[in-house]
Every structure is written in C-alpha cells, then in structure tokens.
Amino acid sequence: MLKVLVTDYAWPSLAIERAILAAVGAELIVAEMGDEAELIELAPQADALLFCWKTVTPAVLDAAVKCRVASRYGVGLDNIDLEHATRLGIPVTYVPDYCMEEVSDHAMALLLACARSLPTFDRDTRAGRWNLQAGRPMHRIRGQTLGIIGYGNIGRALAPKALGFGMRVLAYDTHDRPGDYDGVTITHDLYGLLNEVDYVSLHLPLKDETRGIVNAAFLRQMKPGAYLINTSRGGLVNEAALMAALTDGTLAGAALDVLVQEPPAPDHPLLKLDNVLVTPHAAFDSEEALAELQTKAAQHVVQALRGDVPDRLVNPAVLEQANCRLRWP
C-alpha cells in the first residue's frame, strides 16, 4: 500500500485527505511532533509528503527515498529546501490560490481594529475603565491611505475591500508596470510609498531578499503615526527594529498575525506593548478555506502518484531531469 507522510496539520480531522487518497489506495502516516528526527525516521516509508508548517529539511528529503511528490498545505515555500528537492527529482506543489479572502479579510479587520482603537477600548472597559480618551486620537478611515507591499493574489484581494471603505490604495510591486489600475496606484518606489501611507500591509513571500525587509530604515520612512500590519510571514520583520519604532513613537501601532517565532515566548517584548495587536497566525482560517486546502493538496499527491504532472508544480525544471520521480512506476 502507498503511504503518505503528513508532517503536521492545523485542522481537526484528516478525513478529506483520507477520502481523496483512497482513490490510489494510499494510507496516511501522521507525525506526532514533526521535528526533524521524527520525520527522518518516518520518511523512508513515504511515497509522498504532505507538509504544513513543519520544516522539510534536506536531511528529511534525503531520507524520503521513495517520495514522489512533496505537497505543501499552503502558499509559502520557505519551509522546504526547494533546490535540494529538485536535485533529488522530487516535484513540489503548493496551493497559491487558497485563503485569499480570509487573509485579506483578516488584514482589513486588523486595520479597522487599529483605526478604531478596539484593543485599547476592550482592554480598558474589561478592567473597569470607561474612558473614551484612551483611544484617541482616531481618524476617519475614508480618505486615509493604505500601502500594500506585495501585490499578489492576497494583496489584490485586499485592495477592493480598502477601496470600499473609501481609502486611497497604493501598491508596491516590481512585477507590474507602474500606473493606476482599477483605482490602485502601483509603484516600484518602496520608500516613496512609505512616506505617503497611513497603514502598511505586508503581503510578500519570505525569501532571502525579503527577510527582514521591515528594518530600521524601512520604519524610518513610514509616516509618523502610521500602522504596520503583517499577515504574511514573521521573518519579513526585524522585530527589534519594530520594537524600537513602537516605543519611540515612530509608529502609532502594529497588528501582527505572524511572528518570527511561533508561538512566541511568553515574555516576548512585543506582547507587552499596548499599541500592538497580535493574533495566532489565524488569518488563513475558515471552514471553507481549510476544506479547499486539504482537498487541493491531497489531489496534487494523487496526481503525482498516478504519474501525472500535478497542478501547481513549483519546480517544473524537475520534469526535464532524468531522475524525475514522476516517471517511477
């Protein structure tokens, strides 16, 4: 029987995966902890990998001698060594078109919470302080400016929601031509954008060139009193620089769904600041999004185990290699 190793998952049941994989007679092996040592021990049995947040290291890939596909539950690919997988002939897939509505909704919800001082009001009211002054100054959302850093699927889903609130929207993206499109001004001038916006929402993938892009220089370019929103990857932000900008008054606040270390240590300094709102990497979550994610990731495995080229192949160069594992009987 074919076996599919699940490194980790963030939903109550794997029933969807089991039903889809039954079409090729595959059963699941589910890691308990998902650390490297356990994955190396389990990987030799696996004809395929399904991975969510756990890291698929080169050592794990080396141990997965039977693996014909590694299917990512999600959009980002910063937790697998893609070059090493390609060298080994292993196709890698992802699901780039899921949770666009959820993450863009969450980013907009964080923006609104900052704009209306909801965390401050909620905290004070629960503590017995009925104090309108605690949330001031507040400004009308209509007419303010949102800067979207990274104008991919989720950034494009966020833009019309902000426009619907009457905001002006600027987007930084190096792939599109500068100009105005559907009410959004696209620019290649990152620091020029930062000078103009009241809210910055991050929607970049985490790569070597984007890691720590939100550093002291980036934050100094932001308007005094602006807010930073991150629903993408914690590694985009230099947290020490952000801490300094939040405590010296450079920024009014930050709303973060992701951190460099997840979960954070209980004494993480950002958690102690009143002008920081943190959610537990929850932006992707909805019943509909999770069902879509489970279905598509499992379907990619089925396609590969049948010898077909799976949808959403990340490393198509692997198809030209003599060791491409899709060719295995």
C-alpha angles and dihedrals in degrees: 000000000000115000130209119198116216108200095191142328138196104215135080100253144021092209093117092053093046092052093049096044091050086076089074096032094253126151130200129249107196120201115226099209104006095217119147096259093053093044091050089052094049100036098081089067095051124104088181141009129225110191134177119170102340116101118253099208127194088256091056091049091049090053092050093081094159097042114127099177140011110210119195120215094219150013107284123076100193093112099062129061096238095183092053092048090052092050089054091050094247116145114223124205136185140182106242097166101057128100094014091133094044097050094043089048090050092049090050091047090052090049091051092047090054094044093052096038090237097159091051094047093046094048094047095044092051089050091055096258112129096191124151090181093065092074098048140151098047125167133203111264094216107088096021121117130244121199115204111200106203116022103211128123096307096040089052090050091051096050099070091046091056091043088054089061090053096256126148110238128209121180129199112211131144095201099062127066113256114256144083118304125172091339095312123112111217118203139176091206104095098178092043089056092048090056091060108040133089094199130031117201117191120219104158128127115245109253135145090269094049100040108116092001088145095070134142093284092050092049093047089059093056119099114264107262095023125138130231119215122189123185094147118069130331092223091069089074129068095219095199090056091046091050090053093048091050095049099043094051098251090123128034091216150312135238113203131185091172136045135186090253118036121227093023124225112268090245095050104147095226090060090061095059119098092210094059124087115196130188124184102254087284102138094101094053128113132119090248096047094048093049089050091048095049092047098049096043091050092046090055089056092050092050092052095045088054089054095251125131104259123232117258095024108183099194107041090166087077089071091068094052123101090226095053104143094212085079093061114112 
